[in-house]
Amino acid sequence: MEQGLEAPFASSTKPPLARVCHITTNHRALDGRIFYKECCTLADAGYDVHLVAYHPQDEILNGIRIHAVPRPPAGRLRRFFVWPWRFLIRAARLRPDLYHFHDAEFLPQAMVLRWVLGARVVYDMHENVPAQFLGQILTWIRLPNFVRRAAALVYRTLETFAVLGMNLIESDMIEGRFRQPKQSIRNLPLLKSSPPVPRKNEDFRRKPILIYTGGISVARGILAMLELADRLAQRNQPFEMRIVGELPSGELGQRIESFLSERKLSSQVKLYRKVPFPESLRLVAESTLGLSLLKPLPNYRYALPTKILEYMTYGLPILSSDIPCSAYYVRRYQAGIVTDMDNVEALADAAIGLLTDPDRMLWYSRNGQKAIAEELNWERESKLLLQFYERLLWGRRDVAPCFPHRPRGLSIQGVA
């Protein structure tokens, strides 16, 4: 842009309609973060938002045009190496001003969009894939340690080159890994869908209900939860424990059911399988203590579990394992206690100490809800997303260079 000329659109004014296309090959179309937070925020701000994702049919919801891709037949290889090209074909036909994709398996196709079609591309990095290799969280593939470390190094190197020329949105656990223009955006609760309802002291004087929501695996602390339930029963502590998540098939699922049967805990530990999201929120709202007992694996150490924020939203004090990111939020906002999940007796002591002190539980509850209402909510975080889009589409600052082309619908000036 010549000296003395101003950018055609000031960041303080509402931008003209621009077409943006979100792509997810690993999430359902109505994903809480992708659809209800990011896409709805952009649509409300005046963007023409399109979403290419798994969905039964093409349709328009909340002003967002969903372009459905059928789920692939069984087989991981087909899903990872064949199906993403179908997403690319559907997305390329839309010719938006900006592509925004959410999954590492789409990186090869994103490179086609960026370097072959000359499109402007945003990579929203939800997962730390190299850390998944190191932590062996990819449970469907078992590899020796040296192979996993080598795979993580190879992937990290390839990823570094693959994202060149793209703009990045990073989560807490990935922040700082890349040098190009980026924005850290957290997956925080949406207040308008679940406004905090203050708890009362009486809520913590009735029979305690402990709850866990999310994936069920050893890495996510399922065995520690079962041992905790057993210790509470042995110490005659009244309680109910709700585990909300699909029970894994195979050895682990059988191990869980056998443990509950052998220890006679089936009446106290309730397993809720395939529960719709609104129903899971109702179960959380009825509970009194939230559990987050992740193991200190590489992919979890610096990842903020959204369940912690969910518990805080509904006024549940939190019992968390001592891993850096989770512990930081629990301690920073005084929303619960952090303990050593590998020491079952210490875990039981911490739980009983909370469950028998309703005044302390109420204090943690109010602290958590205050943090959500004033700071940790999507209504505040969404401003970062809108500012990031405005910089990419109408400003020069912190924008990756783009091939000279004129995308459909908008002539973008002031961007190299």
C-alpha positions as CSV (number, residue, x, y, z in Angstrom):
1,M,0.0,0.0,0.0
2,E,1.3,3.4,-0.9
3,Q,2.4,5.7,1.9
4,G,-0.3,8.1,3.0
5,L,-3.2,5.8,2.0
6,E,-5.3,4.3,4.7
7,A,-6.5,0.7,4.9
8,P,-9.9,0.4,3.2
9,F,-11.6,-0.9,6.4
10,A,-10.8,0.2,9.9
11,S,-10.9,-2.5,12.6
12,S,-13.4,-0.5,14.6
13,T,-16.1,-0.7,11.9
14,K,-18.1,-3.7,11.1
15,P,-16.5,-5.5,8.1
16,P,-18.5,-6.0,4.9
17,L,-19.7,-9.5,4.2
18,A,-16.9,-11.9,3.6
19,R,-17.2,-15.6,2.8
20,V,-15.3,-18.0,5.2
21,C,-15.2,-21.8,5.1
22,H,-14.6,-23.9,8.2
23,I,-13.5,-27.5,7.5
24,T,-13.5,-30.4,10.1
25,T,-12.7,-34.0,9.1
26,N,-12.7,-35.3,12.7
27,H,-15.7,-33.6,14.4
28,R,-19.4,-33.7,13.8
29,A,-20.9,-30.5,12.2
30,L,-22.6,-29.4,15.4
31,D,-19.4,-29.5,17.5
32,G,-19.6,-27.2,20.5
33,R,-16.4,-25.4,19.8
34,I,-16.5,-25.3,16.0
35,F,-20.2,-24.7,15.3
36,Y,-21.7,-23.1,18.4
37,K,-18.8,-21.0,19.3
38,E,-16.5,-20.1,16.3
39,C,-19.0,-20.4,13.4
40,C,-21.9,-18.8,15.2
41,T,-19.7,-15.9,16.5
42,L,-18.6,-15.2,12.9
43,A,-22.1,-15.5,11.5
44,D,-23.4,-13.1,14.2
45,A,-20.7,-10.6,13.2
46,G,-21.9,-10.6,9.6
47,Y,-19.7,-13.1,7.9
48,D,-21.0,-15.5,5.3
49,V,-20.1,-18.8,7.1
50,H,-19.8,-22.2,5.5
51,L,-19.0,-25.4,7.2
52,V,-17.8,-28.6,5.5
53,A,-18.2,-31.5,8.0
54,Y,-19.8,-34.9,8.7
55,H,-23.5,-34.3,8.7
56,P,-26.7,-36.2,7.5
57,Q,-27.6,-33.6,4.8
58,D,-26.9,-30.1,3.5
59,E,-28.8,-27.5,5.5
60,I,-28.7,-24.0,7.0
61,L,-28.6,-23.7,10.8
62,N,-28.2,-20.4,12.7
63,G,-27.3,-18.7,9.5
64,I,-24.5,-21.2,8.8
65,R,-24.5,-23.2,5.6
66,I,-23.5,-26.8,6.4
67,H,-22.1,-28.8,3.4
68,A,-22.4,-32.4,4.4
69,V,-19.9,-35.1,3.8
70,P,-21.0,-38.7,4.5
71,R,-19.0,-40.7,6.9
72,P,-16.6,-43.2,5.4
73,P,-17.1,-47.0,5.6
74,A,-15.2,-48.7,8.4
75,G,-11.4,-48.4,8.2
76,R,-9.0,-45.9,9.6
77,L,-6.8,-45.8,6.6
78,R,-9.6,-44.7,4.3
79,R,-10.7,-42.1,6.8
80,F,-7.2,-40.6,7.1
81,F,-5.8,-40.9,3.6
82,V,-8.8,-40.9,1.2
83,W,-11.8,-39.1,2.8
84,P,-10.1,-35.7,3.4
85,W,-9.9,-35.3,-0.4
86,R,-13.7,-35.3,-0.5
87,F,-13.6,-32.5,2.0
88,L,-11.1,-30.6,-0.2
89,I,-13.3,-30.9,-3.3
90,R,-16.4,-29.6,-1.5
91,A,-14.5,-26.8,0.1
92,A,-12.6,-25.7,-3.1
93,R,-15.9,-25.2,-4.9
94,L,-17.0,-22.6,-2.4
95,R,-14.1,-20.2,-3.3
96,P,-14.3,-18.3,0.0
97,D,-12.1,-15.4,1.1
98,L,-10.6,-17.6,3.9
99,Y,-10.4,-21.3,4.8
100,H,-10.3,-22.3,8.4
101,F,-9.6,-26.0,9.2
102,H,-9.4,-27.9,12.5
103,D,-7.7,-31.3,12.1
104,A,-4.1,-32.4,11.4
105,E,-5.3,-35.1,9.0
106,F,-6.4,-32.3,6.6
107,L,-2.9,-30.8,6.4
108,P,-2.0,-32.2,3.0
109,Q,-5.2,-30.9,1.5
110,A,-4.7,-27.5,3.3
111,M,-1.3,-27.3,1.6
112,V,-3.1,-27.7,-1.8
113,L,-5.5,-24.9,-0.8
114,R,-2.6,-22.7,0.2
115,W,0.1,-23.3,-2.4
116,V,-1.8,-24.6,-5.4
117,L,-5.0,-22.5,-5.2
118,G,-3.3,-19.6,-3.5
119,A,-6.0,-19.4,-0.8
120,R,-5.7,-17.7,2.6
121,V,-5.7,-20.5,5.2
122,V,-6.0,-20.7,9.0
123,Y,-5.1,-23.8,10.9
124,D,-6.9,-24.1,14.2
125,M,-4.7,-26.5,16.2
126,H,-6.8,-28.3,18.8
127,E,-4.3,-31.1,19.4
128,N,-0.6,-31.5,20.0
129,V,-0.1,-34.5,17.7
130,P,3.6,-35.0,18.5
131,A,2.7,-35.2,22.2
132,Q,0.1,-37.8,21.4
133,F,2.7,-40.0,20.0
134,L,4.9,-39.6,23.0
135,G,2.0,-40.2,25.4
136,Q,0.7,-43.1,23.5
137,I,-2.7,-41.6,23.5
138,L,-3.4,-42.9,20.1
139,T,-4.6,-46.1,21.7
140,W,-5.4,-47.9,18.5
141,I,-1.7,-48.2,17.7
142,R,0.8,-49.6,20.1
143,L,4.4,-48.6,19.5
144,P,7.7,-49.0,21.4
145,N,9.0,-45.9,23.1
146,F,11.8,-45.3,20.6
147,V,9.5,-45.6,17.7
148,R,7.0,-43.2,19.2
149,R,9.8,-40.6,19.8
150,A,11.0,-41.0,16.3
151,A,7.5,-40.7,14.9
152,A,6.9,-37.5,17.0
153,L,10.1,-36.0,15.8
154,V,9.3,-36.8,12.1
155,Y,5.8,-35.4,12.5
156,R,6.9,-32.2,14.2
157,T,9.4,-31.6,11.4
158,L,6.9,-32.2,8.6
159,E,4.3,-30.1,10.4
160,T,6.7,-27.2,10.7
161,F,7.1,-27.1,7.0
162,A,3.5,-27.9,6.2
163,V,2.1,-24.9,8.0
164,L,4.5,-22.4,6.4
165,G,2.4,-19.6,4.9
166,M,-0.6,-20.4,7.0
167,N,-2.0,-18.4,9.9
168,L,-2.4,-20.3,13.1
169,I,-4.9,-20.5,16.0
170,E,-3.2,-22.2,19.0
171,S,-4.7,-23.7,22.1
172,D,-2.9,-23.4,25.5
173,M,-0.9,-26.6,25.0
174,I,0.6,-25.7,21.6
175,E,1.3,-22.0,22.2
176,G,4.8,-20.9,21.3
177,R,5.6,-23.9,19.0
178,F,5.5,-21.9,15.7
179,R,6.9,-18.5,14.6
180,Q,4.4,-17.4,12.0
181,P,1.4,-15.2,12.7
182,K,-0.9,-16.8,15.3
183,Q,-3.5,-16.2,17.9
184,S,-4.1,-18.1,21.1
185,I,-7.8,-18.8,21.6
186,R,-9.1,-21.0,24.4
187,N,-12.2,-23.2,24.2
188,L,-14.1,-21.4,27.0
189,P,-17.7,-21.9,28.2
190,L,-20.5,-20.2,26.3
191,L,-22.4,-18.2,28.9
192,K,-25.6,-17.6,26.9
193,S,-26.2,-21.4,26.6
194,S,-25.4,-22.2,30.3
195,P,-25.6,-19.1,32.5
196,P,-24.2,-19.8,36.0
197,V,-26.8,-20.5,38.6
198,P,-25.4,-19.7,42.1
199,R,-25.2,-22.6,44.5
200,K,-26.5,-22.6,48.0
201,N,-25.0,-24.0,51.2
202,E,-27.8,-26.6,51.3
203,D,-26.6,-28.0,47.9
204,F,-23.4,-29.3,49.6
205,R,-25.2,-30.7,52.7
206,R,-27.1,-33.4,50.9
207,K,-25.7,-36.7,49.7
208,P,-22.6,-35.9,47.6
209,I,-22.6,-36.6,43.9
210,L,-19.1,-36.9,42.3
211,I,-19.1,-36.6,38.5
212,Y,-16.7,-37.1,35.6
213,T,-17.6,-36.3,32.0
214,G,-15.5,-37.1,29.0
215,G,-13.5,-39.9,27.4
216,I,-13.0,-43.1,29.5
217,S,-9.4,-44.4,29.5
218,V,-6.6,-45.2,31.8
219,A,-4.8,-42.0,30.8
220,R,-7.9,-40.0,31.7
221,G,-7.9,-41.5,35.2
222,I,-10.7,-44.0,35.2
223,L,-8.8,-46.5,37.4
224,A,-8.1,-43.7,39.9
225,M,-11.8,-42.9,40.0
226,L,-12.7,-46.5,40.7
227,E,-10.1,-46.8,43.4
228,L,-11.4,-43.5,44.9
229,A,-15.0,-44.9,45.0
230,D,-13.7,-48.1,46.7
231,R,-11.9,-46.1,49.4
232,L,-14.9,-43.8,50.0
233,A,-17.1,-46.9,50.4
234,Q,-14.6,-48.5,52.8
235,R,-14.6,-45.4,55.0
236,N,-18.4,-45.3,55.1
237,Q,-18.6,-42.0,53.3
238,P,-22.0,-41.6,51.7
239,F,-21.6,-40.7,48.0
240,E,-22.8,-41.3,44.4
241,M,-20.3,-41.3,41.5
242,R,-21.4,-40.6,38.0
243,I,-19.1,-41.5,35.1
244,V,-20.5,-39.9,31.9
245,G,-18.9,-41.2,28.7
246,E,-19.0,-44.2,26.4
247,L,-17.6,-47.3,28.1
248,P,-14.6,-48.6,26.0
249,S,-14.9,-52.0,24.5
250,G,-12.4,-54.8,25.1
251,E,-10.3,-55.4,28.1
252,L,-10.6,-52.0,29.8
253,G,-14.4,-52.1,29.6
254,Q,-14.5,-55.6,31.1
255,R,-12.1,-54.5,33.8
256,I,-14.3,-51.6,34.8
257,E,-17.4,-53.7,35.0
258,S,-15.6,-56.5,36.9
259,F,-14.2,-54.0,39.4
260,L,-17.6,-52.6,40.2
261,S,-19.1,-56.1,40.5
262,E,-16.3,-57.5,42.7
263,R,-16.2,-54.5,45.0
264,K,-20.1,-54.2,45.1
265,L,-20.0,-50.7,43.9
266,S,-22.6,-50.9,41.2
267,S,-25.3,-49.1,43.3
268,Q,-22.9,-46.2,44.0
269,V,-21.0,-45.8,40.7
270,K,-23.3,-45.1,37.8
271,L,-22.1,-45.4,34.2
272,Y,-23.9,-43.2,31.7
273,R,-23.1,-44.2,28.2
274,K,-23.8,-42.2,25.0
275,V,-25.5,-39.4,26.8
276,P,-26.5,-36.4,24.6
277,F,-24.6,-33.2,25.5
278,P,-27.6,-31.4,27.0
279,E,-28.3,-34.4,29.2
280,S,-24.6,-34.5,30.3
281,L,-24.9,-30.8,31.4
282,R,-28.0,-31.7,33.4
283,L,-26.1,-34.4,35.2
284,V,-23.3,-31.9,35.9
285,A,-25.8,-29.4,37.3
286,E,-27.2,-32.0,39.7
287,S,-23.7,-33.0,41.0
288,T,-21.6,-31.5,43.8
289,L,-17.9,-32.4,43.0
290,G,-16.2,-32.5,39.6
291,L,-13.4,-34.9,38.9
292,S,-10.4,-34.3,36.6
293,L,-7.8,-37.0,37.3
294,L,-5.7,-36.9,34.1
295,K,-2.4,-38.6,34.1
296,P,0.7,-36.4,33.5
297,L,1.2,-37.5,29.9
298,P,2.7,-35.0,27.4
299,N,-0.5,-34.2,25.6
300,Y,-2.3,-33.4,28.9
301,R,0.3,-31.5,30.8
302,Y,-0.4,-28.2,29.1
303,A,-3.9,-28.8,27.9
304,L,-6.8,-27.2,29.7
305,P,-9.5,-29.8,30.1
306,T,-12.8,-28.2,29.1
307,K,-14.5,-30.3,31.8
308,I,-12.8,-28.1,34.5
309,L,-14.4,-25.0,33.0
310,E,-17.7,-26.9,32.7
311,Y,-17.6,-27.8,36.4
312,M,-16.7,-24.2,37.3
313,T,-19.7,-22.9,35.2
314,Y,-22.1,-25.0,37.2
315,G,-20.6,-24.3,40.5
316,L,-18.9,-27.6,41.2
317,P,-15.7,-27.6,43.3
318,I,-13.0,-29.5,41.5
319,L,-10.8,-32.4,42.6
320,S,-7.9,-32.3,40.1
321,S,-4.7,-34.2,39.5
322,D,-1.4,-32.3,39.8
323,I,-0.6,-31.6,36.1
324,P,0.6,-28.1,35.2
325,C,-2.3,-26.6,33.2
326,S,-5.2,-28.1,35.1
327,A,-3.5,-27.3,38.5
328,Y,-2.8,-23.7,37.4
329,Y,-6.5,-22.9,36.7
330,V,-7.8,-24.7,39.8
331,R,-5.3,-22.9,42.1
332,R,-5.3,-19.5,40.2
333,Y,-9.1,-19.2,40.6
334,Q,-9.3,-21.1,43.9
335,A,-11.9,-23.4,42.5
336,G,-11.0,-26.6,44.2
337,I,-8.0,-28.7,45.3
338,V,-5.1,-30.4,43.6
339,T,-3.8,-33.7,44.8
340,D,-1.6,-36.7,43.8
341,M,-3.8,-39.1,41.9
342,D,-1.3,-41.9,42.1
343,N,-1.6,-41.9,45.9
344,V,-5.1,-43.4,46.4
345,E,-5.2,-42.7,50.2
346,A,-4.2,-39.1,49.7
347,L,-6.9,-38.8,47.0
348,A,-9.5,-40.2,49.3
349,D,-8.4,-37.9,52.1
350,A,-8.7,-34.9,49.8
351,A,-12.2,-36.0,48.6
352,I,-13.5,-36.6,52.1
353,G,-12.1,-33.4,53.4
354,L,-14.1,-31.5,50.8
355,L,-17.3,-33.6,51.0
356,T,-17.5,-33.1,54.8
357,D,-16.9,-29.3,54.7
358,P,-19.9,-27.7,52.9
359,D,-18.8,-24.1,53.7
360,R,-15.5,-24.8,51.9
361,M,-17.3,-26.4,49.0
362,L,-19.5,-23.3,48.7
363,W,-16.5,-21.0,48.7
364,Y,-14.8,-23.0,45.9
365,S,-18.1,-23.0,44.0
366,R,-18.6,-19.2,44.1
367,N,-14.9,-18.6,43.2
368,G,-15.3,-20.8,40.1
369,Q,-18.5,-19.2,38.9
370,K,-17.1,-15.7,39.5
371,A,-14.1,-16.6,37.3
372,I,-16.4,-17.9,34.5
373,A,-18.7,-14.9,34.7
374,E,-16.0,-12.3,34.7
375,E,-13.1,-13.8,32.7
376,L,-13.2,-17.4,31.5
377,N,-16.1,-17.2,29.0
378,W,-16.5,-17.4,25.3
379,E,-18.2,-14.0,25.1
380,R,-14.9,-12.4,26.0
381,E,-12.6,-14.9,24.1
382,S,-14.6,-14.5,20.9
383,K,-13.4,-11.0,20.5
384,L,-9.9,-12.4,19.9
385,L,-11.3,-14.5,17.0
386,L,-13.0,-11.5,15.4
387,Q,-9.9,-9.3,15.8
388,F,-7.8,-12.1,14.2
389,Y,-10.1,-12.4,11.2
390,E,-10.1,-8.6,10.8
391,R,-6.3,-8.6,10.7
392,L,-6.2,-11.3,8.2
393,L,-8.8,-9.9,5.9
394,W,-8.4,-6.1,6.2
395,G,-5.1,-5.3,7.8
396,R,-1.3,-5.8,7.3
397,R,-0.3,-6.5,10.9
398,D,0.8,-10.1,11.7
399,V,-0.5,-11.6,8.5
400,A,1.3,-14.3,6.5
401,P,2.1,-13.4,2.9
402,C,-0.5,-14.6,0.4
403,F,-0.2,-15.4,-3.3
404,P,-1.6,-12.6,-5.4
405,H,-5.1,-13.6,-6.3
406,R,-8.6,-12.3,-5.9
407,P,-10.8,-14.7,-4.0
408,R,-14.5,-14.9,-4.8
409,G,-16.6,-12.1,-3.3
410,L,-14.0,-9.7,-1.9
411,S,-11.0,-7.8,-3.2
412,I,-8.6,-7.7,-0.3
413,Q,-6.3,-4.7,-0.2
414,G,-3.6,-3.9,2.2
415,V,-2.5,-7.5,2.6
416,A,0.7,-8.6,1.0
